[in-house]
Amino acid sequence: MSKVEEVINAVLKKVRPSAVERKAVNRVVSEVLSRIKNVASRLGFEVEVRVEGSIAKDTWISGDRDIDVFIRLPKEIGREGLESIGLRIAREAAGDKWIECYAEHPYVEAEIYGFTVDLVPCFMVSSAEEATSAVDRTPFHTDYINSHLSGELKDEVRLLKQFMKGIDVYGAEVKVQGFSGYLCELLILHYKSFIRVLEAAAYDWKPYSTVIDIENYYADSDEPLALFKAPLVVVDPVDKRRNVAAALSLQKMCEFIAASKAFIKSPDLKFFYPPPIMPLNIDEVLREIEKRGTDFVFIVTRCPKASPDVLWGQFYKSVEGIRRLLEVYDFKVIDCAVWSDESKYLIFMFELESACLPALEKHLGPPVYSREHSERFIEKYLEVVAPIAGPKIEGDRWVVYLKRKYFNACDLIGEKLLEARLGKLVYSELSRGFQIMLNEEVSEIYRDLRDFAVFFTRYLFGKPRWLL
Amino acid sequence: MSKVEEVINAVLKKVRPSAVERKAVNRVVSEVLSRIKNVASRLGFEVEVRVEGSIAKDTWISGDRDIDVFIRLPKEIGREGLESIGLRIAREAAGDKWIECYAEHPYVEAEIYGFTVDLVPCFMVSSAEEATSAVDRTPFHTDYINSHLSGELKDEVRLLKQFMKGIDVYGAEVKVQGFSGYLCELLILHYKSFIRVLEAAAYDWKPYSTVIDIENYYADSDEPLALFKAPLVVVDPVDKRRNVAAALSLQKMCEFIAASKAFIKSPDLKFFYPPPIMPLNIDEVLREIEKRGTDFVFIVTRCPKASPDVLWGQFYKSVEGIRRLLEVYDFKVIDCAVWSDESKYLIFMFELESACLPALEKHLGPPVYSREHSERFIEKYLEVVAPIAGPKIEGDRWVVYLKRKYFNACDLIGEKLLEARLGKLVYSELSRGFQIMLNEEVSEIYRDLRDFAVFFTRYLFGKPRWLL
C-alpha cells in the first residue's frame, strides 16, 4: 500500500460516521422533523420541512454536531410572515435551549441531544434563480448533490473537507474566506476523487484564471472569468450567474494550492490532523520580539455585538484602515492581523519595522525655476513654518527638512485612530475607548487570554501548521 | 537711487581694483614677463609670452592675487619638449618660491611679491579648434573677450563674479562645478548687464533647455541641446563644438537661478558678501543631532595625494558609491556629503533615518502556483536557511522573514566598504584604514578641524547663506 493510500485509509477511518453515530443523528433529525410538523399543524400552517447541509447529502464528517433543518413556507407570506410565522414555528419546535440568530435571514439555533440544530425558515421557490437569498438556494444545492454525487464519492468529499479543515482553509464565513462544504462537493464531483482535486490544485490551478463549469454553461473560460473576477471560479450548477467560490480569498486558495503540492510530495496525517499549537510562555514571546528587532503595537478594545460574519467583515476592513493610517505617516508595516473572541475582546496587531521614526522628514518642494511655486515655498518655510533645516536646493528642487508630526506610532494611533477607515461598529467601540500596547506591554493580555496566546504564537512562527 | 543701484554701487566700490592695486599687478606682470624672456633667450629659445585670465581681460576683482602667464612654444617641440623646455623656463623664471603642478598640463605655481603667479607652458596653435587642451584654448578666449567686451561691461563681469562667489557657485573646478570666469564674461556679453543676467536666470532659464549661442553657430537650440546634454549650454564663440558651461552642475545652476530670483525680489549686500559661518559648539551640534532624531555616520580616512580636481572627482564618485551600498542594504539615506582639506583628512558623511534596522526582513518568494520555484523555495527555507518566521503564504506568494545580515550601518560599512563603487585613490586609502564614527563620536574631529566644523554647521542649517 502506498503512503498516500495508507494516510487516506487512516483518515477515512476517522471521518466516516459510524453506524451508532448515524443512528444518533437520525434520531435527532426525525425528532426535529416531527416537532416542526406538530407545531405547524397546531398553528394551522402547512409547511415543507427538509433536512439540508451535509447531513442531507451524507457528506458530513464523523463528530460533526451540526444539523440544518429548513422550514419552507409559501412565498406569498412575504418577508414579514417568514419572520413572524416561520420563526414562531422554529422557536416552538426548538425545545428548551435555543437562541435566535440573524445572518441574511433570521433563524433559530437550538441545542438538541447534544447537537446544534439550525432551524431555518425560508421561502419555497421553484428554481435557484428565483432565490432571494443563499438560504432559498440551499435546497437546490442539496438536490443537485444528492442526484449527482454517487455513494463512493461521498467519502472523497469527507477526505477533502478534513484536509481543508486541517490546513485551515475550510469554511466560507467571512473570518475564514475559505472553501464551503458545497464547494468541496462540487470539486469532488468534477475531479472524481480527493487526490485528483489536490493534483489539479497543485499543478493546474492559477489564481484568476481557473474556471470549473460542471454543467458547461459557458463555451469557454473568458466569460465567467470576466463576470466573476475572483481567484477561483466554480460556476454553480443550479444557477449559472453564481460563483460558488465567491467567498474564497486569494490567500486561502493559495494556501490550498501550496498544501496540495506539499501533500502530494510527502503525504502525511498532519495535513488532516495538525498538531495543536502550544502557546509560548510570555518570556519566550518577549525574547522572540527582541530577536526580531521589530516593534509590535496592539490596539485592544471591546468586541462589538454582531454576528460573526458582520464582525469579521468590519475587523478586516478596520485593520486595513489602520495599516493605511500608519503607512500614510511613514511607518513601515511588516504585517498586521486581528484577533477576537467574538464576544469580549478585539485586538488589532501591527508588526512595525520600528514604532519610532526620525523626528526629521524630508519634504520636497517645487523646482527652483517654477516661479510662483518656489516663491510661495520659500516664503512659507522662512516665515510661516520653521523647518529643522532648509529651505535648501537639491538638484533642481527646493527641499526642507521638517519636524515630523508623529514620530511615535503609539502617539499617532492615540490621536488619529478614529480618522482611519474603520468598520462602523468598530468605530463605535474604539470611540468609547481603547488601549495601545507596545511590545512587552501585551504580557498581561497574553497571559490571560489563551486563544490570543495561540494566535500570537502562530503569528510568530509564521508557518502553516503542515510545514511545522 | 533704487535699492538695487545702492547695493550694486556698494559692491562696485569693493570689486573695482584701485589705481594702486593695478600698479602693483602691472609691476608683477612686467617683472615676470621680462624674467621669462631673459631665461628663454639665455636658453636659446624664442617664445611668445602672454598674460591670460582675468588680469589680461581686466575682469579681475579687487583683492584677487592670481596672475596667469602663458609661455607659448612652437607645436613642433611636442609634448616632451613642452615638459622639458617649457617647464625649465617656467622654473627658472619663478624665483625662490614655487611648486610644480599638474592639471591637464604641467605648470609652475610661483609666489612673487605676494601674488600667486601660474607660469603655464603651452603650444602655439592657430585656432581654438586646433587646441589639444583647455590651456591651448585659453589665449583664444582672452582675445575674444578683449575684442568683444567693452570697458563698461567689465564692471558688470566683476559684479556677476562677486555675486557668484557670494552664493557659492563660482568656479568650474570639480569641487564646485559652478560658473567659470570665462562663462561669466560670456553671460555679460550676451545679456549686456549684471542685472539682466540675473533676470534671465530668474525668469527664463530652465535646466536642459536653455541655450546661449552668441555667435549664432546653430540655427535653433535643438542641435546644441542634443549635442551637449547639459543643464546649461553656452556655445563657445571660439569653438562651436564646446559648451563653456560643461562643468556646471544642475545643482549650481539651480542655486544661481534661485539666488537670482531672491536678489531681484530683495536686493541685499549679503548675496555678494555673506556673513561668515560661525561653527556651533559641539554641545549645540549634539543637541541638534538629538533633535533631528536621525543618525550621522562619518567615515574618516587619510586624503589621497592628487590635484584637487582629481580628488574631488573621486570623492563625489565614492560618496555616491557608499550611499548606494547603504541603500542596497535597506538603510535610508536622507543626505550625504564629503569634506576634505585636500591634504590630510577625508571625511564622508551620511545622515540616515536610522543607523539600525530591524533584525528581521521580509523576503518575497515565488507565487505558490509556480511549481519548481516554490518547491525550491520551501526546501531552501526549511532545510538550508533557518528563517526567523515562515515560510508562509501572503496573498499568492511565499514569503519568509529572514534575519538581516547587516542591521547596523556601522557594521555594514566596516565589512563591506571596499566593495562599494569607489574612486581608485580613495579605495587605496580606505584599504589602508578608516574610522567609522556615529553621532557624538565625531566630537573630537569636530573640535580639532575648524573647517570641518564650519562644513558640518552649514549642513545642519541646510540653508543657502543668502537665505540666512
Interface residues (C-beta under 8 A of the other chain):
Chain A: A202 Y203 W205 K206 P207 P231 L250 Q251 M253 C254 E255 I257 A258 K261 A262 K265 K291 R292 G293 T294 D295 I334 D335 E353 S354 C356 L357 P358 A359 L360 K362 P367 V368 Y369 R371 S374 E375 I378 L382 I388 A389 G390 P391 K392 I393 E394 G395 D396 R397 W398 Y401 R404 F407 L460 F461 G462 K463 P464 L467
Chain B: A202 Y203 W205 K206 P207 P231 L250 Q251 M253 C254 E255 I257 A258 K261 A262 K265 K291 R292 G293 T294 I334 D335 E353 S354 C356 L357 P358 A359 L360 K362 P367 V368 Y369 R371 S374 E375 I378 L382 I388 A389 G390 P391 K392 I393 E394 G395 D396 R397 W398 Y401 R404 F407 L460 F461 G462 K463 P464 L467
